[in-house]
Amino acid sequence: MLNQNENSRPPVSMAARLVGRILLVCTLLAFLVAGFALYLDYQARYEQTRENALLIQKTDLPAVAASVWQEDVEQLQVVTEGIFRNPDVAHVVVFEKDRILAEAGQTPSEPKLTYEWPIQYSQFGAEFELGYIRVDITLQHIYNSLTERFITLLLFLGAAPWYWVLWCSSLFT
């Protein structure tokens, strides 16, 4: 007849259980801190990207409107390419009704933000609707940056409990 104690595991010391639980709690806290830090970083970068897009509307839209009004396609292409040089911008298209007047870049895949603004020109108190401009902004650079930061945070925050355990174990030996 087999002894029941032969199949059971040897008892684990209280210190080993305590260290295991401390490691588990520290690792979970590391993941929570990393997740919260990434969330805050994403919000800040997303807001900065949105503000850059609105800055394009304020600063470049009058030049686009003047070029469309004067039917200066070469100048319009220069302004469009200037907008495209913004690192967040992936694609810019200037439309006059259904006709494309100028274009730079390529339509990005998801994730992206798309802004469309009407092109209006004022002369002698009258407003003229000339068309619209569409600006596609890619979010891929934000996601790539967050992925790199996530890995870095996990390496540093995830390794910290192990260093603590090693330091504590060196005290008792």
N, C-alpha and C positions, 0 to 999 in steps of 0.2 A: 504494500500500500504506500502510495506516495504521500509525502508530507506536504501540507498546503503551503508551507513557507518556502519550499523549493521553487515553486512557480512564481511567487511574488517577488517584486523588486526589493532590493535592500532599501531601508528607509533613507530618505534624503535629509540631510542636515538642515536645521533651521536657517543657518547662514546661507546655504546654497539657495533655498527657496526665497529668502529675502533678496538676495542679489538678483535672482531671476525676475522677481516682481519689480524691483527697482529698474532693471534694464527694460522691461516691458513698458512701464509707465514713462520712463525717459524717452524711449523710442516713439511712443504715441504722442507725447508732448512735442517731440521734434517734428513729427509729421504735421501736427496742428499748427505749430509756429511757421513751418515752411509754407503750408497752404494759405495761412493768413497773410504772410509776407507777399506771396505771389498774387493774391487777390488785390492787395493794396497797390502793388506794382502795376498790375494790369489796368486797374482803374486810372492810375496816374498817366500811364502811357496812352490809353485810349482817349482820355480827355485832352492830352497834348496833341494827339493826331487830329481830333475834332477841331481844336482851336487853330491848328495850322490850316485846315480846310477852310474855316471861316475867314482866316486872314487872306487866303487866295481870293475869296469872294470880295473882300473889301479892297484889296490892292490891285488885283489884276483884271477884275471885271470891267472897270472903266476903260482900260486900254483895249480890251476885246471889243467892247461896244463901239469905241471910236474907229477901230480898224474895220469892223463890219459896216458901220455907217459910211465910211469912205470907200468901201469895197476894195480895200488894200489887202489882198490875199497874202502877199509876201509878209507884210508886217504882222498879220494875224497868225501866220505860221510861226513867226519868231516868238510872239507872245505865248502861243500855245506850247512851243518847245521849252520856253522859260518856265511855265507852270509845271511841265513834265519833269523838269530837273529837280523839283522838290523830291527828297528821298521817299516820302510817303506815297507820292502820286504814281499810279501805274498806267493810267490811261486818261487822255483828255480829248474830248470831241466838241467841236463848235458846230452847231446846226443852225441853218436858216430854213425854218419850216421843216421840210423833210430832206433837205439837201445838206450834205456834210461840206462845210467850208474849210475846216482845218482839223487835223488829228495828229496825236503823238502817243506813242506807246501801244500796248496791247491790253485788251480787257483781261483783268486778272481772274483767276478762279477764286472760289470762296476760300477764306473769309475776306470780305471787302466791305467798304462803305461807299455808297454812291450818292453824290450830290448833284442836283440839277438846279441851275439858277437861270431865270429869264435874262436875256440881254436886252436892256432898254437904253434908249438914247433920248436925251432931252435937248430940244432946240426951240428957242423962242417960246418957252413955256409949254410946249407940247411934248408929250411922251410918245415915243415910237417903240413898238415891240418888234425887235429885229430877229429874234430866234432864242436859242438857249444854249447853255454850255453844260456838259456833263463831265464830272471829274470822278474817276474811280480811284479809291485809295485802298491799298492792300493792307491787311492786318498781319500778313505772314511774318513780317520782320518782328512784330511784337511777340507772336507765338514762338518764334525761334529763340528770341532773347529770353523769354520766360522759361522755355525748356532748359536752356543752359543754366539759368539761375536756379531752377528747381534741382537740377543735378548737383550743382555746387552746394546749395543749402543742405541737401540730404547727405552729402559727403561729410560736411562739417558738423551738422547737427546730429546726424546718425552716428557718427564716430565718437562724439563727446561722451556718451554714457559708457562706452567701452574703455575710454581712457580713465574715466572715473573709477570703474571697477578695477582696472589694473593698478591704479594708484592705491585704492583701498586695500587690495590684496597684498600689495607690497608692504603695507603697514603691519599686517598680521603675520608676515613670514620672517 
